[in-house]
């Protein structure tokens, strides 16, 4: 059985953008991304006319992510730019990314997050975990209805970013899938 996919959002889980702006969280480094140099329209609007986008990243998160039993995949408005700006700081290799195309930042009338359907489509029946700060019960209901296997939607507080307990939750989910697969093959 192939490993589950771990869909990674950047802003919120990896970049605790909602933390107190005057105090960088312990263990984090500051990255300044030129707005002309790859920041998406969303990031430009978040910058309030600054010339750079401030991003806080914890280099230890890359090591922790690589230790998990997942295939890592960017699920962020950064899309391919996550490989240019975020991956090197975290020590991650170039990762695949979900290209959100025309649905990028497009609200849905049913209240489901605009990322949800593309992530289910990208997973194509494979188990996945999605780390983000914007999911809701509507997204979990959509995954339960439209995805034929396990999907964990793991919310991360954008004020604090990923923590040890988040990594434990993700590891436990991947481990439970492995146990389930072994039990099925024994029957």
C-alpha positions in Angstrom: 0.0 0.0 0.0 1.3 3.4 -0.9 1.8 6.0 1.9 -1.0 8.5 2.5 -0.6 12.1 1.3 0.0 14.9 3.7 -1.4 18.1 2.2 0.5 21.1 3.7 -0.8 24.6 3.9 2.0 27.2 4.5 0.3 30.2 6.1 -1.1 29.2 9.4 0.5 25.8 10.0 4.1 26.5 8.9 3.9 30.3 9.1 2.0 31.4 12.2 1.0 34.6 10.6 -1.5 35.5 13.3 1.1 35.4 16.1 1.9 38.7 17.8 3.5 40.7 15.0 6.1 42.3 17.2 7.4 39.0 18.5 8.7 36.1 16.4 7.9 32.8 18.0 10.8 30.9 19.6 12.6 28.6 17.2 11.4 30.4 14.1 13.4 32.3 11.5 12.2 35.3 9.5 12.0 35.0 5.7 11.3 38.2 3.6 9.7 37.4 0.3 9.8 40.2 -2.3 6.2 40.8 -3.4 7.3 41.1 -7.0 9.2 37.9 -6.7 6.6 35.2 -6.5 4.1 36.2 -3.8 0.6 35.4 -4.8 -2.2 38.0 -5.2 -3.4 36.9 -1.7 0.0 37.5 -0.2 0.2 40.9 -1.9 -3.1 41.9 -0.4 -2.1 40.7 3.0 1.1 42.8 3.0 -0.8 46.1 3.1 1.6 47.8 0.6 4.8 46.6 2.1 7.6 45.6 -0.3 8.2 42.2 1.3 6.0 39.6 2.9 7.2 38.5 6.3 7.1 34.8 6.8 8.1 33.0 10.0 9.3 29.4 9.6 10.7 26.9 12.0 13.5 25.0 10.3 12.8 22.0 12.6 9.5 21.4 11.0 11.1 20.1 7.8 12.9 17.3 9.7 9.7 16.5 11.7 7.6 16.4 8.5 10.1 14.1 6.8 10.0 11.7 9.7 6.2 11.2 9.2 5.1 8.2 7.1 3.5 10.4 4.4 4.1 11.6 0.9 4.3 15.4 1.3 2.4 17.7 -1.0 1.9 21.5 -0.9 -1.7 22.5 -0.6 -1.2 26.3 -0.5 -1.8 29.5 -2.4 2.0 29.5 -2.8 1.7 26.5 -5.1 5.0 26.0 -6.9 6.5 29.0 -5.2 6.5 27.0 -1.9 9.4 25.0 -3.4 11.3 28.2 -4.2 10.8 30.0 -0.9 9.5 27.7 1.9 11.1 24.3 1.2 14.8 25.5 1.4 14.3 27.1 4.8 12.7 23.9 6.1 15.2 21.6 4.5 12.6 19.9 2.4 13.1 18.5 -1.1 11.1 19.8 -4.0 7.5 18.6 -3.4 4.6 18.1 -5.6 1.9 20.7 -5.2 -1.8 21.0 -5.9 -2.4 23.5 -8.8 -5.7 25.1 -7.8 -6.1 26.8 -11.2 -9.4 28.7 -11.6 -10.7 27.8 -8.1 -7.8 29.6 -6.3 -9.4 31.8 -3.6 -12.9 31.4 -5.2 -15.6 31.1 -2.5 -18.2 28.3 -3.0 -21.9 28.9 -2.5 -22.2 25.8 -0.3 -19.6 27.1 2.2 -17.1 24.3 1.5 -13.5 25.7 1.4 -12.2 26.2 -2.2 -9.3 23.8 -1.5 -11.4 20.9 -0.5 -12.7 19.5 -3.8 -9.3 19.9 -5.6 -7.6 18.0 -2.7 -10.1 15.2 -2.9 -9.6 15.0 -6.6 -5.8 15.1 -6.3 -5.9 12.3 -3.7 -7.8 10.1 -6.2 -8.9 7.6 -3.6 -5.7 7.6 -1.5 -5.9 8.3 2.2 -4.7 11.8 3.2 -4.3 14.2 6.0 -4.7 17.9 5.3 -3.0 20.4 7.6 -4.6 23.9 7.4 -6.1 26.7 9.5 -9.2 27.2 7.5 -11.2 23.9 7.4 -14.7 23.6 8.8 -17.3 20.9 9.5 -18.6 21.5 6.0 -15.2 20.4 4.6 -15.1 17.2 6.7 -18.7 16.4 5.5 -17.6 17.0 1.9 -14.6 14.7 2.3 -16.8 12.0 4.0 -19.2 12.1 1.1 -16.8 12.4 -1.9 -13.7 10.6 -0.8 -13.8 6.8 -0.7 -11.2 6.3 2.0 -9.8 8.0 5.1 -9.2 11.7 5.1 -8.0 13.6 8.2 -8.6 17.3 8.3 -6.3 18.7 10.9 -6.8 22.3 12.0 -3.8 24.2 13.2 -4.1 27.5 15.1 -2.5 30.3 12.9 -1.4 32.0 16.1 0.9 29.2 17.1 1.6 27.0 14.0 2.4 23.3 14.1 3.3 21.9 17.5 4.5 18.5 18.8 0.9 17.4 19.5 0.0 18.1 15.8 2.9 15.9 14.7 1.7 13.2 17.1 -1.8 13.3 15.7 -0.5 13.0 12.1 1.8 10.1 13.0 -1.0 8.4 14.8 -3.3 8.7 11.8 -0.7 7.3 9.4 0.0 4.5 11.9 -3.7 3.7 12.1 -3.9 3.3 8.3 -1.0 0.9 8.4 -2.6 -1.2 11.1 -5.9 -1.2 9.2 -4.1 -2.3 6.0 -2.3 -5.1 7.8 -5.5 -6.4 9.4 -7.3 -6.4 6.1 -4.5 -8.4 4.4 -4.6 -11.0 7.3 -8.3 -11.7 6.8 
